[in-house]
Amino acid sequence: MQNTSSPGSTPRLRLFEPPFDRYTEQGVAQVISTGQVMQGPLVERLEAEVAKYLQVPDPERVVATSSGYSALELAMSFTPRKGYRVLVPSMTMVATLEAVVRAGLVPKLVDVGPDLQVNTDIIEAALDPQVGGVVAVDYGGRQPNMRALQDLCYDKDLMLWEDAAHAFGSRSHGELAGTLSDLACFSLHPIKPLPALGGGLLVNNIPDQPYLHVQPRRARYYGIQDREGPMYNVKHLGQNAYMTDVSAAVALQFLPRIELLNQRRRTLAGIYHEALEEAGIRDEVKPLPYDVGSTYHLFTVLCSGPLARAKLHDALEQQGIETGYHYQPLHRFTACLKYPAGDLPNADNFGSRVLQLPCHPRMSDADVVRVVEALKGALAKD
C-alpha cells in the first residue's frame, strides 16, 4: 500500500493494513496468467483447507463466497422459518443487521456486556415468542462465551449464527471460532485475519441439515445447478456471491501463516497493555482485558467520555496515527429506528467511548510505543 506521508516525515500509521507482499503479487499474477480467474480449482481447494483447519469433517460444509456479508446473508436465507425475530447486538457493523433484513428476518437489537459481547443473561432477557435466532458477534476478534450461548440456544430451540468476520483463528477455551454455532461466517477482506482480495466463508456445523450448505452453494452463482456440458438448470433464483480463484489464491497463501499473523497481533496487544500501564494513562485510556485467544483485529480502548475520545482521535490524527470508532451502536442509526430494541445502556455508554488503535502485523513494537506516547502527550495537554 502507498504511504501518504511526505518525504522525510514520520510514516503515517494506518489503523488497518493488509499483510500483502511480493509473494502475494506473484501468486495473483500466476492465477491471472492461467486465464482461469473464476470457477477454477482454487476455490474448492480453499474450502477443503479451511475445513481441515476448522476440523469440519465434510469440506462441502464450507462454502466460499464473495464477501463476509454475502456469507452471512446466505447463512440466514435458508433457515427453516421465515419472518421471525433475530437477536442482534447493537455493537456491531451495520452489515450484520442488513444481512438479517435481506434474508427476510426481523432484527431485534440487544445490549452487550462489559466485554462488548452478547451473553446469555442479555439473550434471556430479550426473548419473546417471536424470537427464533441469535447472532453472536466475535467483536474485534474475541469470542463471547460460545459454549454457554450454544447450550441456551439448544434449550430454547433457537438458531445460533456466528458473525466471525474478525475472528478467523481466534480460540476460546481451546475452541476455534466458527465451530460452536449452527452457522458461522468469516470475512476474507484484505485487512481481516485471513486476508484475500475480498471474500467470505460460510460454515455449517449441523451435519444432519445439509441444505444449510447445499442451498447457499447453489445460490452463490445465480442459482445455476445440474450442469451437463453447456446445459444447466436454475431451480431457485440465486445471487452474485461467488468467490474468484484470484481471491482464493491469496487466502491459500496466508492460511498456513494464520497462527503467526494472529500471534503477532496478540504480541502487539500485550505491548499496548504494558506501555499504557507504564505511561500511567490506563484510567483515561482503558483497554479491554487481555484475551490470549483473540485475533486482535481491533485493539479497543475505552476513553473517559465522548469529548475525550474526539480529542484523542484528533491529536493522534495530527501526528499521522489513524484511529477508529468501532462500532457506533446500530440503534442510533436512522435506518435502524424502526426495528425493535430494548434498553441498551451498555451499548450507549461504550459506543460513545470506544476508540481503536492500530494493531496489525505490519507494525513494529516501536509503532506501539509511538501511539502510546502520542496518547500520553495529548492527555498531558488537559
Long-range contacts (C-beta under 8 A, 24 or more apart in sequence): 5-320, 9-320, 10-319, 10-320, 11-320, 12-320, 12-321, 12-322, 13-320, 13-321, 13-322, 13-358, 13-363, 13-367, 13-370, 13-371, 14-322, 14-358, 14-360, 15-322, 15-323, 15-324, 15-356, 15-357, 15-358, 15-360, 16-191, 16-358, 16-360, 17-191, 17-360, 17-362, 18-190, 18-191, 18-195, 19-195, 19-254, 19-261, 19-360, 19-361, 19-362, 20-190, 20-195, 20-250, 23-253, 24-250, 24-253, 27-249, 27-250, 27-253, 28-197, 28-246, 28-249, 28-250, 30-249, 31-245, 31-246, 31-249, 32-246, 36-245, 37-244, 37-245, 37-246, 38-242, 38-244, 38-245, 38-246, 39-221, 39-242, 39-245, 40-245, 41-245, 42-245, 42-248, 42-249, 42-252, 43-242, 43-243, 43-244, 43-245, 43-248, 45-248, 45-252, 46-243, 46-248, 46-251, 46-252, 46-255, 47-201, 49-252, 49-255, 50-201, 50-203, 50-255, 53-176, 53-255, 53-258, 54-176, 54-178, 54-179, 54-203, 55-176, 55-179, 56-179, 56-203, 56-205, 57-207, 58-207, 60-210, 60-213, 60-214, 60-217, 61-203, 61-204, 61-205, 61-207, 61-210, 61-213, 62-201, 62-202, 62-203, 62-204, 62-213, 63-201, 63-202, 63-203, 63-204, 63-213, 63-216, 63-217, 63-220, 64-199, 64-200, 64-201, 64-242, 64-243, 64-248, 65-199, 65-200, 65-201, 65-202, 65-216, 65-220, 65-241, 65-242, 65-243, 66-198, 66-199, 66-200, 66-220, 66-240, 66-241, 66-242, 66-243, 66-244, 67-187, 67-189, 67-198, 67-199, 67-200, 67-241, 68-95, 68-163, 68-165, 68-185, 68-186, 68-187, 68-188, 68-189, 68-192, 68-199, 68-200, 68-201, 69-95, 69-98, 69-99, 69-187, 69-200, 70-200, 70-220, 70-239, 70-241, 71-185, 71-186, 71-187, 71-200, 71-201, 71-202, 71-216, 72-96, 72-99, 72-161, 72-163, 72-185, 72-200, 72-202, 73-98, 73-99, 73-102, 73-103, 73-241, 74-202, 74-215, 74-216, 74-219, 74-220, 74-241, 75-99, 75-161, 75-183, 75-184, 75-185, 75-202, 75-212, 75-216, 76-100, 76-103, 76-105, 76-161, 76-183, 77-102, 77-103, 77-104, 77-215, 77-216, 77-219, 78-211, 78-212, 78-215, 78-216, 78-219, 79-103, 79-105, 79-132, 79-133, 79-159, 79-212, 81-132, 84-130, 84-131, 84-132, 84-133, 85-128, 85-130, 85-131, 85-132, 85-133, 85-340, 86-131, 86-132, 86-133, 86-134, 86-135, 86-159, 86-161, 87-118, 87-123, 87-126, 87-127, 87-131, 87-133, 87-134, 87-135, 88-135, 88-137, 88-330, 89-117, 89-118, 89-122, 89-135, 89-137, 89-139, 89-347, 90-329, 90-330, 90-331, 90-341, 90-344, 90-347, 90-351, 91-116, 91-137, 91-139, 91-327, 91-329, 91-330, 91-347, 91-350, 91-351, 92-135, 92-137, 92-139, 92-163, 92-327, 92-330, 93-165, 93-326, 93-327, 94-330, 94-333, 94-335, 94-336, 95-165, 96-135, 96-137, 96-163, 97-330, 97-336, 97-339, 100-135, 105-132, 105-133, 106-130, 106-339, 106-340, 107-336, 107-339, 108-339, 108-340, 108-341, 109-330, 109-331, 109-336, 109-339, 109-340, 109-341, 109-342, 109-344, 110-341, 110-342, 110-344, 111-342, 111-343, 111-344, 111-345, 111-346, 111-347, 112-139, 112-346, 112-347, 112-350, 113-346, 114-346, 115-139, 115-142, 115-144, 115-288, 115-289, 116-140, 116-288, 116-300, 116-346, 116-350, 116-354, 117-142, 117-143, 117-144, 117-145, 118-144, 118-149, 119-144, 119-145, 119-148, 119-149, 120-145, 120-148, 120-149, 120-152, 123-149, 123-152, 124-152, 125-342, 126-342, 127-156, 131-158, 132-158, 132-159, 133-158, 133-159, 133-160, 133-161, 134-158, 134-159, 134-160, 134-161, 135-161, 135-162, 135-163, 136-160, 136-161, 136-162, 136-163, 136-181, 137-162, 137-163, 138-162, 138-163, 138-164, 138-165, 138-166, 138-167, 138-170, 138-177, 139-166, 139-298, 140-166, 140-288, 140-294, 140-296, 140-297, 140-298, 140-299, 140-300, 140-326, 140-356, 141-166, 141-167, 141-170, 141-193, 141-265, 141-294, 141-295, 141-296, 141-297, 141-298, 142-167, 142-170, 142-172, 142-288, 142-291, 142-293, 142-294, 142-295, 143-167, 143-170, 143-172, 143-175, 143-177, 143-293, 143-294, 145-172, 146-172, 146-175, 146-177, 146-180, 146-181, 147-173, 147-175, 147-180, 149-180, 149-181, 150-180, 150-181, 153-182, 159-183, 161-185, 165-189, 165-192, 166-192, 166-193, 166-295, 166-297, 166-298, 167-193, 167-294, 167-295, 167-297, 168-192, 168-193, 168-194, 168-201, 168-258, 168-295, 169-193, 169-194, 169-258, 169-259, 169-261, 169-262, 169-295, 170-262, 170-293, 170-294, 170-295, 171-293, 172-293, 173-293, 178-203, 178-205, 179-203, 179-205, 180-205, 181-205, 182-206, 182-212, 183-212, 188-243, 188-247, 188-251, 191-297, 191-360, 192-297, 193-258, 193-261, 193-262, 193-265, 193-295, 193-297, 194-251, 194-254, 194-255, 194-258, 195-250, 195-251, 195-254, 196-243, 196-247, 196-248, 196-250, 196-251, 196-254, 197-244, 197-246, 197-247, 197-250, 198-247, 199-243, 199-244, 199-247, 199-248, 199-251, 200-243, 261-361, 262-295, 262-296, 264-361, 265-295, 265-296, 265-297, 265-299, 265-359, 265-360, 265-361, 266-292, 266-294, 266-295, 266-296, 268-296, 268-299, 268-359, 268-360, 268-363, 268-365, 268-368, 269-294, 269-296, 269-299, 269-359, 271-365, 271-368, 271-369, 272-299, 272-357, 272-359, 272-368, 272-371, 272-372, 275-368, 275-369, 275-372, 276-301, 276-372, 276-375, 279-372, 279-373, 279-375, 279-376, 280-376, 281-372, 281-375, 281-376, 281-379, 284-308, 284-379, 285-312, 285-355, 285-375, 285-379, 296-359, 297-359, 298-324, 298-326, 298-356, 298-359, 299-356, 299-357, 299-358, 299-359, 300-326, 300-354, 300-355, 300-356, 301-354, 301-355, 301-356, 301-357, 302-350, 302-353, 302-354, 302-355, 303-353, 303-354, 303-355, 304-353, 305-352, 305-353, 306-352, 306-353, 309-352, 309-353, 309-354, 309-355, 311-378, 312-355, 312-375, 312-378, 312-379, 313-355, 315-374, 315-375, 315-377, 315-378, 315-381, 316-371, 316-374, 316-375, 316-378, 319-374, 321-358, 321-370, 321-371, 321-374, 322-358, 323-355, 323-356, 323-357, 323-358, 324-355, 324-356, 325-354, 325-355, 325-356, 326-354, 326-356, 327-351, 327-354
